[in-house]
């Protein structure tokens, strides 16, 4: 028996539509889904390889407990009882700050976040660490100040724009927008549009661009300040826009006067005329900005995001069609967590706020564990991520995790992090459970797809959300559910909703436990906590979503959420569940003034100090580390650590140390040989690749490798080379600017990752 089933890719945040042929309960073939309304039949080679994800070596099938001689299988009852007891004991003895949740980081499934956060908060802790905190702490903090909410991220309106400016972004490889290669190629071929790429190297996207500014590594903020100064000096700013939509620009304007523009551009190694010409285009064309990790994880991370936003505002490009817009959302990626609120925690050792919409930066976790403060981290629950490969400074993480009193890892395989856990909990994977992601990548349409289970999970695997619910039950965090509410879950959804709301009206305190209540009622009937959570979310969506849904054809009414839920169930390829109000594109701005508040006092002195002289001095390379490593090269051959089986890249040189030919020659090296790269954090050995597209003085290594598979280490673990303390003031690791050196590998030396014990 076989059938094609619709689903989506979970290997990057675009979640392109896929169809999978299932034969006798096994996934056997994959193809792009032409019926998916967002990806429209597009999928890259990563999506075509998901069978390698689905059937990895060493799939976990039962809970495991660390014993003296390794791991032993135990029952779910024993696992949840012991973990809950140890959590309770630690929190009672040391306070809620001893507990952290490292999760909410999956590229394809976000529902576990609702349950993980509910458990965390019910125990009194605020310590969520996620990949959002890893990459976007500075950027989202800036959005919070300028647009009113940290989750009010803006996206480029590439369909309506005349000019797309990609900064630190290689969309032909990393996507970050629907059908990115198709969109970018079309734009490059369209005589009425311009593609501009600002990037130190001639990336695959820069190669097809109309304009490429090869900015010197680490000088992006200086270039942005110079561009703002040029526009103001020439009087090219959009004064009407500034008057009508911007608050505080009179305080910001003096920061850019009397700047040595030519000196700054010399440090950036760019021609003055070329930059002036681009500034003129920015003030006469309808354009949008697409930044990526080259900016977010580059030198001056937070300042990059701030100055980029000022540049866009100066040209009147935020909250307008063809510019950068706040998209409609099914669910925001997090929540607003302003550190000026005394109720918002900061980390104990590093004083970091949860700047990325409620998420703390993972770079500080080792310090928060290794400190001797009485409220140090002692218990960590990991779900949907692999810190020993995904987060900075693997060596520091290994040292820290050994000091924990409790490390619980929920995963589908024996990951590098699972190997050091006290308990390992096996969860269903992306194609065995109901799940979906809430990435808001489109405007004006609001898209959502709830992936349906395609095959059965092996052994005793559960949804991650079901595991959180079981732990909450053991901890006594779930209120006793009235019999009439439990009985109603077996019948009409609307009848159940009415009973549930009556209960919530009588006892408002249960609302904070609603995810668990839904899992224990509808979730047990449907055998999916995630599916139950989706229904509950849609029934209680805010007014903004309901209005967007009405514009998409879902008529208002008390049952609107239920009708949307039913439509999602009937459309496994996904559908447009909302339509933003294009007549009021600035509606999402949530500042006190109702305008874009451009003045951020905490960054004033940093902007003022930024000049050619200080930057030239700071950028002078050292004798010990004369090169700059870009740690995390985007390629068609990497997918974080989700894709573990190296067979998906068979016959491909997927993980190399790439350098410019002149640098290789100057060092007396040759392409194809084994070389050692060393940073402040450590050393790794790999094959040297030669590419003239790479800027001189820089080194590129992809992320997502160094994985232990079938007892062997494959590729370079780039986070052996990143120091967790090499970070922005808001915690974003500066992975795109890591001083390093490269030399011939000594055969007797073994890379640190290769020395890790196999399971």
N, C-alpha and C positions, 0 to 999 in steps of 0.2 A: 504494500500500500504506500503510495507516495502522493505528495501534493506540494505546490508552491505556496509559501506563506509570506506575508508582508511583515517587514520589521525595519529596523534602522541600524546604521553603523554606530558603534560605541567607542571607536578608537580616536575620535577627536570631537570637538565641541560642535561641529556642523551636523553630526548625526544624519548623514545622507540616507535617503530611503534605499532599502535593499529588499530583494526577494530571495528566500531560501527554500531550496527543495529539500523536503523532509521525507525520507524513505524508511519505513519500519522503525520510526522513532529516532532516526539519526539524521543530522544535518549533512547533506552530501554535496550541495552545489549552491553557488551564490551568483546573483546578477543584480544590476541596478534596477530600482523600481521606477518605471516611467510614470506611475500613477501618483508618486509622492509630489504634492503641490509645491514644495519648496525646492527640492533637489532636481525634480523633473527628469529623472533618468541619469543624472550625473552621479558618479562615485569614483574615487581614486583607487589606486592599487591596494591601499590599506584595507578598505572595506571589502575588497575582493578576497582578502586573506583571513576573514574572521573564523573560518573553520580551524585555523591554527590556534586561535584564541579559545575556541569552544572545546577543543580536545587536547589539552596540554598534558605533559608528563606529570605524574604525581598529583592528580586531582584529589583534594581532600573530601572525605565522605562521612566523617564522624568527628565529634569533638575530641581534642587531644589535650592532655595535661603533661607538663614537663615533670619527669621523674629523675632520679639519680642517674639512670642509664639511658636517658632519651625520653621520647614522648610515648605515652600510653593512651589508647582509646578509652574514653569514658562515655557515659550516657549524658543526654541533654539535661536530665534531672540533676545529676551530680555536678555538671559543669555550671549550670545557672545558679544552683544553690551555693556552691563554693565561691564563685566569682562575686555574687551578690553579698555574701557574708564578708568577704575580704574588702569590698568597696565600702560597706557600711562601717566596718571596724576602722578603716583608715580615715574616713571622713569624720567619724565620731572622735577619733583620737587627735587628728591634726587639722580639722576644719576643711571646708569645701575647696579651698585653694589647692589642696593636694591632688585633686582630680582633674584630668584633661581628656578631651575627646579630639583625636586627630582623624578627621573624616570630612564628609560632605565634599569630597574631591573627585568623585567619579565623573568621567566625561559623558557617560550615558545614563546615569541613574541618580536622581537627586532626592528620592523619597526617603531614603534612610536618614537624611539630615533632620527631617521633622521629628523622627523618633529619637535620634541621638541627642539632639538639643533638648528634647523634652526630658529625657533621662538625666542629662547633665544639670539642667536647671532645677529639676525636682530634688536633686541632691545638693543644691545651693551653689554650684559652680558656674562660672561664665567662660571657662577656658576652652573655646573652640579654636583649633588650629586647622587650617585648610590650605589648599593650593591657591585659593584666592588671596589669602594672606601672604603666600609665597611670592606671588607675581604682581599683585595690584594694590598693596597697602597704600603706597604714596598716591597712585592715580585715583583710587576711590575716596581717599581722605580729601583730596582736592575737590572731587565732585561734591562731596558732602558740604564743603564750605561754599562752593560757588553756586551749586544748584539745589542745595537744601537737604538732600538725602544722599548717603554714600552709595546706595544702590541705583541712583539716578545716572547710570552710565549712559553716554551717548554713543550712537553708531553712525557711520557714514551713510548718507543717502545716495549710494552710488548709481542708482537708476536715474535719478533726476539731476545729477551733477554734470558740470562741464569739465571739471578737472578733479582728479583724485590724487591726493598727495599721500603717499605711503611713507611713513617715517619709522625706520628700524623694523621694517616688515617685509617679509619675503612671501607674499601671498601665493605665488606659483607653487610653493612647496608647503607652506604652513596653513593655507586657506584662511581661516578667521572671517570668512563671509561665505554665504551660500554660493556654490559653484565658482569659487574664486578664480581658478585658471581660465575658465570659460569667460567670465566677466572681464578679467584683466586683458586677455587676448583680444576680446571684442573692442574694448576701450582703446587699446593700442592701435588697432586697425581703423578706428573710426576717425575720419578727418575733422569731425566736429568736436572731438574730445581730446583731453590731454591726460597722460599718465606721468606723474612725477614721483620719483623714488629718491629719498634721502637716506643713504646707507653707506658705510665705509667701503663695502665691497660691491663688486659688480655681480649681484645676486641674479638668480634666474629671472626675477621680476625686473630688476634694473636693466637687464639685457633687452627687454622688450619695451622699456619706457621711452617716452618722448624726451624726457629730461632726467638725468641722473646727477645728483650732487653727491660726490664721494667724500662726505664729511670725515674729518679725522676722528678716529675712535676716541670717545670720551668727551667730545666737544659739542655735543648736541645742544646743551643748555646755552652755551655761549653763542652758538649760531642763532638760536631762537631769540635771544636777547638782541643780537645785532639786527635781525630781521624786523623786530618790533621797533627798534630805534630808527631804522631806515624808513619805515612806513610813517612814523611820526615826524621825522625830519622833513619828509617830502609832503606832508599834509595829505596823505592818501587814506587815512582812517575813515571809517563809515560813521560820521558824526551823528547822523540821524538815528542810526541803530543804537549807538552808545547812549544817546539822550533818552531814547524810548525804552530800552531793554536792559540797561546795565547800571548797576549801583556801585559807586566807589572808584570810578576810573580816575577822577581828579587826584586821588591819593596815589595811584599807581603810576601815572604819567611821568612824574619827575624822575623815576628810577632809570629812565632810558635816555635822558637828556645828556648831552656832552659825552657820549660814549665814543671811544676810539673804535669806530666801526671797521675801518680798514685793518687796524691792528688785530681785532678780534677775528676777522675773516682769514687773516694770515695764519693765525693759530689753528683755525679750522681747516686750513690748506685748501681754501676755495677762492675762486676768482670773484672779485668785487662786482664786476659787471654781471656775471651770471646770477649772483644772489639778488642784486637789485632788480634784474629782469623778472626773476621769480616773484619777488615782492609786488611788482607791478601787476603781474598776472593774478596774484592773490587778491588784489584790490580792484580788479576789473572783471574777473571771471566768477562764476558760481562754482565754488569748490568745496570739497569736504576732505577731512583728514582721517587717515587710518594709521594710528600708531600700533606698535606691537612690542614684543619683549626687548627689542634693541633699545627702546626708550624706557620701558617700565623697569627692566633689570640692568639698565646701563648706568654709567656714572651720573651722579646728581639725579637719581630716579624721581623723587618727588618734585624737584625743581623742574625737571623735564616736563612733567605733566602740567604743572602750573603755568609755565611759560608757553607751552603749546596751546593751552586753553586761552590765555591772554591774546595770543596771536590770532586765534580763530575769532574771538570776540571782537578784536580790533577791526577785523575785516567783515564783521556782521554775519558770521557763518554758523552760529549756534542757535538751534531752534528755528531754522528756516529750511524749506525744501531745497534739496541739492547740497545742503550743508551737513552738520552733525546734529542729530535729533535724539531725544529721549524716546525710545520705542515703547509700544504697548507691551505689557507683560502678563503672562498667566500667573506668575509668582515671582517677586523680586529675588535676585540672587543674594539673599541675606537680609539684614535689617540695619537701620541707622543706629550707630553706636558712637555718639559724640563724647570724646574724652573729657570735655568740659563739664559734663554732668557728673556730679560726685558719686552717683550710683554705678557709673561705668568703671569696671576694674582696669587696672594696669598690672602688668606682670611684676612680680616681686623683685627679681634680680636685675631686670633690664628696663623696667618702667615703660614697657611698650603698651600702647592702647590697641583695641581691636579695630584698627583703621579700615580694614577691608570689609565693610558692611557686617561687622560683628565678629570677624575672624582675626585672630592674633597671628603674627608672622612665625612660621615654623622655624626660622633661623635661630630663634632664641631658646628653643626647647632644651637643648643640651645644658645651657647655663641655668635654666629654671629647675632642672633636675639636680645638677651637680653642686649648686650652692648649699651652704649649711644653714640657711634660714629655716626656722621652724615650720614655715608654711610653703616649703619647697614642693615641687611636683613629686608625687610618690606613686601615683596610679595613673596609667594611660590606657585608653581604649582606642585601638586603631581600626578604622574601617574605610574601605574604598581608596586606600593609598598605601604606599610602600616607602616609608620614611628613609630606610637604609639605602635606597636607590634614588628617591625622588627629591629629597630635601638636602640642603647644603651641609657639607662636612660629615661624610659618612663616618669617619673615625671618631669625631666628637659624639655623634649619635650612638655609636656602639658602646663607647665608654659610659655614656649617660644611661642608656637602657639597661645596662648591667646593674646599675644602682637602684633601679625601680623596685618597689615592693610588690607591684602588680603590673604586668603588661599583658593585655588581652588583645589578640589580633583576630579579626574576622576577615577571611579571605577564601578564595577558591583553590589556592595551591599553597605549597610550602614556600612562601616568598622569603626573601632575605630577612625581612623584619619578623616574619612568623618564626623563623629559626631561633630567635632569641626570646620568644614569648614564654610566659608562664602557662597561658591557655591559648589554644587555637580553635576558633569556631568556624565550621565550614558553612559557607552561604551559597545560595543559588546564584548562578551567574546571570549575565544580562539577557540570555536567551532562554532562561528557565523560569523567569519570573515576570510579573507585571512591573513595568518601570518606565520612567521617562525623564527627560531633562528640560530645564526651564531657560535655556540660553536665549536671550532676546535679540536675535540677529537680523530681524526683518522690520521694515517700515514701508507702508502703514499697516500691512497685515500682521496679525498675531497668530503664530503657528504653534500647534502642539500635536505631538504623537505619543500615545501610550503604547509602548511595545507589549505585545502579548506573548505568553510562554509558547515557544516553538517545540520544545522537547522536555522530557522529564529530567529532573536533577538526579544525580546518582546518590545512593546511600541515604543518609539522614540530613541532607542539606536543607536549610531554611532560608527564607528571605532575611536579609539583614534587619529589616524592620520587625520581623517576627521575633528575631533574637533579642532586640532591644526591648520588645514588649514582654518577653519571658523574663528578662532580668528585672524590669520594672515591677512585674508581678511578684517576683521573689523578694524584692525590696519593700513590698507593701505600698507602692506608690500609686496603684490604680484603685480608685474608689470602688466600693461594691456597687455593681450595676443593678438597678431595680429590675424586678422580674418582668414588668410590663415593657420596659425598654428592650431587654434581651429578647423577649418573645416577638416584639415588633420587627426585629432585624430579620426575621424569617419570612416576612411578607413584603408588602409594598414599601418601596424606598421612601416615598413621601410620607407615608404613615409613620415609618420609623423616625424620619426627620422631625416630625411633629412631637412624638414622644420624647425624643432626645432634647429638643429645645425647651420643652416643658420642664424637664429635669434640670437643665442648665439654668432656667429662670429661677427655680427653687434653690439651687445650689451653685451660684456663680463660680465657686472655687474649682469646679470640675473642668472648666474650660481649658485650663493649662494642661490637663491630662487627656484632652480630646483625641489626640492621635492614638493613644493606648486604648481608649474606650471604643473607638471605631474598629481598631484591630481585634478587640475581644468580642465584638458583636458582628458587624457586617464582614469583618476580615475573616472570622472563623467560618461564616456561611460561605464566603467566596474563596476561602483558602488563600487569601492574599491580603496582608495588611496594607500594602501599597495601593491596591485597587480601592480599598475602603477609604484610604486617606485622600485619594483623588476625588472621590464623590464628596467627602466632607469639605474639602477645600473649595470645590466648585459651588457648593451650596452656601458658602459663607464668604464669597469673593467680595471685595470692596466695590464701591459705586463706580470707580473708574473702569474696572474690568467689565462690569455689567453693561456700562454704556458702550464700550468697545464691542462687546458681544452683540448688542442690539444692532449696531451698524453692520455687523457681519451676517445679520439675518436671524438671530435668536431673539425673538420678541421678549420684551420685559414681562416679568411675572414672578410669583413666588416659586414656580417650578422651573425657572430659566436654567439654574445650575444643573438640575436633574436632566433637562433636555440636552444640555451641552454634554453631560456625561454620557448619555445614551448615544449621541452622535459620535463621540470619540470611540466608544465601544464598537460602533458599526463601521468605522473607518480606520482600520489598522494601519493604513498608509499615512495617517495623519491628516489634519485639516486646518483651515483657517477658522479659529474660534473667536477672533476679534478683528476690529478695524479701527486704527487710531483716528482721532479727529484731526484731519489734515487742515481744517480751517483754523485750528488753534494749536499749532505745533509746540507752543511754549507752555501748554497746560501743565506739563509735568514738573515745572519749576516750583520748588516748595520752600523757598527762602522766606524770611520774614518780610522782606520788601516786595516779594513777588517778581523780582528781577534777578538777573545774573549778578551775584555779589562778587566782584572781581578782586577786592582787597582782602588778602589773607595776612594779617599782621605778623604771624609766626614766621613767614617766609620773606618778609621785607628786607632784613639785613642780608640774607643770603643772595637775593637778587641784586642788591646794591653792590655787594662785594665782588660779584662775578665780573671779571674784566680780563683783558688780554694778558696783562703781566702776571697776575696770580695764576691763571690757567696754564700759561707757558711753563711756569716754574713747577706747578704741581704735576704736569704731564711729562716732565723730564724722566726718561726711563732710568732704572737703576742698573748697575753693573751685574747684580745678581739675577735680576729678572728683566731682561731687556725687551721682551716681547709681550704682547697682549693676547690672552686666551679668550675666545668667545665660547663659553661653556654652554652648549645647548643648541648646536646647529640643527635647524629644521630641514628634514629630508623626507623623501618618499619611503625611506627605509627604517624610520623610527616612529614609535607610538608610545611615548613615555615608557612605563614598565608593564603595560597591559599585555603586550604581545611578547611572550616569553620564548616561544619555540623558535630557535634560530633558522629552522627550515623555511620560514616565510621569506627569508632573504637569501635563499640558497643561490650560490654563484654570484652574489652581489658583494661589493666592498662596502658594507654598510656602516662600519665604524672604523674610521681612520683618523690620523692626525694630519690635517690639511694645512699646507703652507704655500706661499708664493715661491716660484722658481728661484728668484734672486736670493731670498732668505735661505733656501735650501743650499744653494751654491756657496753662499758666504759662510755657512756653517760646515762646509765640507761633507754634506750628506747627500743622499740620493733617494729618489722616489722608490718606494717598495721595501726599503730597509726598516728594521725595527729601531725605533728611537724612544728615548725617555723624555717625558715632559714633566717638569717640576714646578710647583708653586709653593706658596707659603704653607699650604695645607698638606701637601704630600706629592707623591710621584706615581705615574702610570706609564706603562709601556704599550706601544702600538705601532701599526704600520704607517709609514709616512706617505702621504698623498701629495702630489704636485698639482697646483691649479693656478693659472694666471689670473683667474677671476677673484682670487683672494688678495686683499690689500697687503702690501709689504708691511712687515712688523707685527702681523697678526697671525693667530693660530686658531683653527676651527675644529671642534670635536662635537659630535652629536650627543644628545642625552638619551636615556632609556636603555643603556647597555651595561655591561658588567654584571649581567644576570647569571645566577647559578641555575643551570638546566641539565638534568640527568647527570649531576655530579661534576659538571664542568663549568668554568666561567667563560662567558662569551662577550667579547668586546671590552671596552674601557668604561669603568664606572667614573664618569666625569665628576661626580660629587666627592670623589677622593681628592679632587684638585680644588675644591671650593671651600673656603674658610667661612664658617658660619658668622664670624665677627666682621667679615668683609661685606658690609651691608649699609643701606641707607638709614638715616635716623629713624624712619618709621618701620624698619625691619626688612625691607625688600633686599634680598641678596643681589649683589652686583655681578651676576654671572656673565654679563656681556663685557666685562672689563676686569680680567683677572691677570695681573702681572705674572709672567712665567719665563722659563728658559727651555730650550730643546737641545738635546745632545744624543750622541750615540748610546744605545742601550748596552749595558754590560750584561752579558748573558747569564752571569751567576746571580744577578739580582732578580727577584721575583716581584711583580706588581702586588701591591697590598691586597687587592681584591682576590687575586689568585690563591692567596694564603688562607682564605676563609674555609672553614671545615665544611665538607659536604654533609648533607643530612644522612 
